[in-house]
Each structure stands twice: as structure tokens, then as C-alpha cells.
């Protein structure tokens, strides 16, 4: 009996270790879900050459000092948000970044790559526009916070934000040492104290992916008076943009 228990224990440990290895090597396929096709035809598209990849940028051109950079969710084709952004920001040129490996972009997505590409886009946009707002949604909030911590963003809007992707993943995979396994942590709470731009966090009341406590912890990490939180009633993680209060909330950064 004792020998059988040892065999069962060793087998269980082997299976668990194999599952941990699988989670480690496949984690990016669980984080990034590139859409198959573009959701909407942008007025203009062009390619930003970055280290190791060519990334697509969809643009609604507009002359003047004011612009906006949009960083989307992990399964989003960003052009799907273009009609809403056009309505919310009629006075700003719009630049929507297609992450590496997403529609029209080469390369493979990772936190380091996405943040680097977003910084490169900001630098390109800032050469033509002095007033640049950055809007991030879901996964993109983790990119947007890092951009705002390193560049002179005029305003920052975070839609369904989280304090750390590691914390979200640990909640979804409670039986695995996710914090040790995860390579792309998007630890927004570590970068928030460096953000000086006025910031609005827009959360969904019934977000089934991002706990309210996660958004609240992120809010607390910004310097005093920099950030505020707005919760849209009756909305979920993916339905928040359907709220009648969504566009007026975005226009806080107008």
C-alpha cells in the first residue's frame, strides 16, 4: 500500500510539473488572441518599422496639434473601436496600433515588444502633434500606463484597467505558481506612481474578468490628485463600450 501511494504521488507530481511547463511555454497563446481579419476599414494605414518587426498603424488623419493613440485589448482588432473614437474625438487625429502578430503586423507579441512599439509610435506622433492623449483598453491599459510613465502624455484614459496581469492570471489559475511562471506581467501598479498626466480609469460595474479591487488598487498607486475612477453601471468587460455613458466618459480627454 505504501509503495502504491508513493507511485501515485510521484505520478501526480509529474503531471503537475508537466502542466506547469505547458503553462510556461504556452502562456503567450493564452494572453494574446490576434483577430483573423480587420473589423473596420480605416481611412489610412501605414507601417511603423520597429526592432524586429513591421507594425501596422490605422489612422484617421487630422491636421493640428491634437492627437490620440489607441491601444486595444488582447483579442481586439483596434479598427473596431475607430467609429466610437471618431465620435468621441472629432478634433483629434487618431492613431490605432496593431500589435505584433495582429492584423497587418509582423512579429510575435510580448510585453516588452508591445511597450517598445507603443513608445516608438508615440515618438512618431509627437513629432507632428504636441498634445497627445493615450487611451488603453483591457490588456492595452498595461501598455498605456508604461507609455505615460515614460512620455509627456497630455491625458491618459484606461478602460477596464487592472493593477497587474499576474494577479488576474493567478485568479484564473489558482492551483499554479503563476507569479513565478508569467513572463509578461504588465505590472501597471509599478509604473502608475511615475505618471504625471491627468488620468481617468473607466471600469465596468459587472466586469467578469477584472475584479473591482484590481482597478481600485491601481487607482491608489497614482500620485495624489492625478487619477480618478468612473464606474459605468450595468456593464461588463466586453460590453462597456455599449453604455450610453461610454463616449461621454472618453470625452473627458477631449
N, C-alpha and C positions, 0 to 999 in steps of 0.2 A: 504493500500500500504506500509506504513512504517513498519507494522508488518511483511509483506511478505519479505521485504528487509532484516529485522533482521534475519528471519529464513534462508534465502538464505546465508547470511553472516556467520551465525553460522554453517550451513552445509558445506560451503566452508572451514571454519577454521577446522572443524572436519576432513574433507577429507585430508586437507594439513597436519594436525598433524598426521593422520594415515599413510600418505605417508612418513613422516619424521621418524616415528617409524619403519616402514618397512625397510627403507634405513639403519637405525641404526643397526637393528638386522640381516639384510641380507647382510650387506656390504662386509663381507669376501667372500661370494659366488660370489660377483661381482668383487672381486680383484683376487682371486685365482681360476684357472681353471686346476685342475690336469688332465693330459692326461690319457687315458684309458689303453694304452699299451706302452711298451718301443719302441723307434724309431729305436734302433740300438743295436746290441749285443756287450757289452764292453768286452775287454779281461779278465778283472777280476771285480768282485763285492764283496763288503763286507759290514758289518753293523757297524755303529758307534752308540754306546749306549749313549744316552743323557738323560737329565732330562725329564722323562715322555714320551719318545718315542725311537724308533729304526729307524735310518735313513740310507738309502742305499747310498753307495758311489760307483760309477763306476770308474774304474781305468785303465789307460794304464801304467803298471809298467815300471820303468827305474831306474837303479842304478845311484847314483851320487848326487851331491849337489843341482841340479836344479829341481824345480817342479812348477806346475801351478795348481791353484784351480779355477774351473769354476762355476759361479753362474748364473743360467739361468733366462728366462722370466717367466711370470705368467702362461702361458699356454704351456710351453715347457717341453718336456722330454729331459733332458740335453744330453742324448746319441745321439740325433740327431745332436749335434754340435761336436761330437767326431771326425768324419772324417776330418773336417776342422781344428780342433785343432791339430790333428796328423800331418797334412801337415804344419801347421804354426809353430809348436813347436816340431820338431823331437828330440831335445836334452833335453826335459823336461819330467819328469814323470807327468802324468795328473790325476787329481782327480776332479770328477764331482759330486756335491752334489744334491741328490734328496730331495727336500723339504718335510717337514712333510705332510702326506696326499697324496703325489705324488707317482708315480710308485715305489713300493717296500718299501716305508717308512710308518711307523705308525704315529699316532698323527694328530693334526689339525694345519694348517699353521696360523701363526701370525707374525707380525714384530719382536716381542721380541723373539719368538721361532726360527725363521729363522736366525736372527743375532747370537743368542746364539749357534745354531748348527754350523754355519759357523766359529765362533771363536773356537769351540771345534775341528772342522776339521783342522783349521789352526794349532792349537797347536799339534795335532797328526802328521800332515805332517811335521811340522818344526822340530820334533824330528829326522827325517830321512833326511831332506833336509834343508840346510842352506839358500838357495836362493829360495824364494817362490814368484812367481808372482800371482796376483789375477786378474781375468777377470770377470766382471759382465755385463750382458746384460739386458736391459729394467728394469723390476722390480728388477732384481739381482744387478743393479748398486747401488740401495739404500742399499742393504745388503753389497756390496763390499766396499763402502765408509766407512761404520761404522767399518768393519773389519780393513781397512787400517788406520783408526784413532786410533785404539787400539793395533795393532800388527805391528812388523817390516817387513812389506811387501817390497819386493825389487822393484817392479814396479806394477802400477795399471792401468788397461785398462777398460774403461767404454764405452759400446756400447749402443747407443741411450739413453743417460742419461738425467735425469730431476733433478731439484732443490728440488722439493717436490711433493710427490704423492697427497697431499692435494690440491695443486694448479692445478694439472691435473684433479682431480676429480671435483673441483669447476668449471672448464671449461666445463666438460661434464654434470654437473647437476647445471646449473646456478641459478635455482629457489629454491635451498635448501641451508640451512646453513651448507654446507659440512664440513667446517673447525671446526665446533663445534661437528659434528656427527662422524667424522672419528676417528677410534681408531688406525689404522696403517697408520701413516703419512709419513714414510720414508723421513724425512726432511734432505736430503743429504747436503743441504746448511749449516746446523748447524754443521755438522761433518767435512766438507771439510777443514776448517781452521786448523784442527789438523793433517791433512795428510802431511807427510814429503816425502813419496815416489814419485819419478817421475811419473807423471800421464798423460795418453792420453785419451781424450774424442773423441769418434768416433760417429759422428752424420749423419743422413740421410738427404739429401737435401730436400726431399719432405715427411718428416715424418708426417703422418696424425694423430698421437697420441701425440707425444711430440713436442710442439712448439719450434722453434729455440731459442726463447727468454728464455725458461726454461733452455736449455743446456748452453746458454751463461751466465745466472745468476749463474749457478753452477760453471762454469769456473772462474768467478770473485771472488768466495768465497775461492778458494785455495790460499795458501801463494804465494807471488810473485815468479815467476820462476819455480814453481813446476809443473803446468799443462799447457797443450796445447790442442787445439781443431782442429780436422780434419773432414771436411765435405765431404762425398762421394757423388759425383754428380749422379743425376738420380736415386737415391734410395729412398725407402720408409721404414717405420718402420720394416716391416717383410721381405722385400726383400734386406736389406742392405748386408746380407751375400752372396748374389749372385753377388755383384760387383767384378770386377777383381781387385779392389784396397783393398778389404776387408782383404784377407790374408796378403798382404804386410803391411797393417796398423797394424794388430795384431803383426806382426813380429818386430814392434818397441820394443816390450818387450822380444824379443827372447833371 
